[in-house]
């Protein structure tokens, strides 16, 4: 990984933004704080993957994405609502060079390779 001054400045800004966001959730219930913390961690991880050039092209390194209906990564019939779910390209890792377990193959069994 080649790091340049811009990358370091961008990373520092993102870390400061994450710290401010977590400070702003003081006084909220712990489960809400945990949600904020996980969102900030996901954002920092996605930025790092992007800087390293290994971010998934479908979810931009986040590991989850918005689907056009409620069937999400499972496919098939779904309701008309934009729904968030695990990315069906990287299977949650956010990386283009390493994928998580293919949930389609696990849940459906003999699902075609590359799906």
C-alpha positions as CSV (number, residue, x, y, z in Angstrom):
1,X,0.0,0.0,0.0
2,X,1.4,3.4,-0.9
3,X,0.3,6.1,1.4
4,X,0.5,9.7,0.4
5,X,-0.1,12.9,2.3
6,X,-3.7,13.2,1.0
7,X,-4.5,9.7,2.3
8,X,-3.1,10.6,5.7
9,X,-5.1,13.8,5.9
10,X,-8.3,12.1,4.7
11,X,-7.8,9.3,7.3
12,X,-7.2,11.9,10.1
13,X,-10.3,13.8,9.1
14,X,-12.4,10.6,9.1
15,X,-11.1,9.6,12.5
16,X,-11.9,13.1,14.0
17,X,-15.4,12.9,12.5
18,X,-16.0,9.5,14.0
19,X,-14.8,10.7,17.4
20,X,-17.1,13.8,17.2
21,X,-20.1,11.6,16.3
22,X,-19.5,9.3,19.2
23,X,-19.1,12.3,21.6
24,X,-22.4,13.6,20.4
25,X,-24.3,10.4,21.4
26,X,-23.5,10.9,25.1
27,X,-26.6,10.5,27.2
28,X,-28.2,8.1,24.7
29,X,-29.0,4.5,25.6
30,X,-26.1,2.1,25.3
31,X,-27.7,0.2,22.4
32,X,-28.0,3.4,20.4
33,X,-24.4,4.3,21.2
34,X,-23.3,0.9,20.0
35,X,-25.2,1.4,16.7
36,X,-23.5,4.8,16.2
37,X,-20.1,3.2,17.0
38,X,-20.6,0.4,14.5
39,X,-21.7,2.9,11.8
40,X,-18.5,4.9,12.3
41,X,-16.3,1.8,12.4
42,X,-17.9,0.6,9.1
43,X,-17.2,4.0,7.5
44,X,-13.6,4.0,8.6
45,X,-13.1,0.4,7.4
46,X,-14.7,1.3,4.0
47,X,-12.4,4.3,3.7
48,X,-9.3,2.2,4.5
49,X,-10.3,-0.4,1.9
50,X,-10.8,2.4,-0.6
51,X,-7.4,3.9,0.2
52,X,-5.8,0.5,-0.2
53,X,-7.6,-0.1,-3.5
54,X,-9.4,-3.3,-2.3
55,X,-12.9,-2.0,-1.6
56,X,-15.7,-4.1,-3.0
57,X,-17.1,-2.4,-6.2
58,X,-20.7,-3.2,-5.3
59,X,-20.9,-1.9,-1.7
60,X,-17.9,0.5,-1.7
61,X,-16.2,-1.3,1.1
62,X,-19.1,-1.1,3.6
63,X,-20.2,-4.8,3.5
64,X,-23.9,-4.1,3.1
65,X,-25.9,-2.3,0.5
66,X,-29.4,-1.2,-0.4
67,X,-31.6,-3.5,-2.5
68,X,-34.5,-2.4,-4.6
69,X,-37.0,-4.7,-2.9
70,X,-37.3,-6.9,0.2
71,X,-35.9,-10.0,-1.4
72,X,-32.4,-8.6,-0.8
73,X,-29.6,-11.1,-1.6
74,X,-32.0,-14.0,-1.5
75,X,-33.6,-13.1,-4.8
76,X,-37.1,-14.3,-5.7
77,X,-40.3,-12.5,-4.9
78,X,-40.0,-9.4,-2.7
79,X,-42.1,-6.4,-1.6
80,X,-41.7,-2.9,-3.0
81,X,-39.4,-1.4,-0.4
82,X,-35.8,-0.4,-0.5
83,X,-34.1,-2.8,2.0
84,X,-30.6,-2.9,3.5
85,X,-28.8,-6.2,3.5
86,X,-25.4,-7.9,3.3
87,X,-23.6,-7.3,0.0
88,X,-24.0,-10.2,-2.4
89,X,-20.6,-9.7,-4.0
90,X,-18.2,-9.6,-1.1
91,X,-20.6,-11.3,1.4
92,X,-20.0,-8.7,4.1
93,X,-16.2,-8.3,4.1
94,X,-16.3,-5.0,2.1
95,X,-13.2,-6.3,0.3
96,X,-12.7,-7.2,-3.4
97,X,-9.9,-9.6,-2.6
98,X,-11.6,-11.7,0.1
99,X,-15.2,-12.7,0.4
100,X,-17.3,-14.0,3.3
101,X,-19.3,-17.2,3.1
102,X,-21.8,-17.3,0.2
103,X,-25.1,-17.2,2.0
104,X,-27.0,-18.2,-1.1
105,X,-25.0,-21.4,-1.4
106,X,-25.4,-22.1,2.3
107,X,-29.1,-21.5,2.5
108,X,-30.2,-22.9,-0.9
109,X,-27.6,-25.6,-1.2
110,X,-26.5,-26.3,-4.8
111,X,-26.5,-22.6,-6.0
112,X,-24.6,-21.9,-9.2
113,X,-20.9,-20.8,-8.7
114,X,-20.3,-17.1,-9.0
115,X,-23.7,-16.1,-7.8
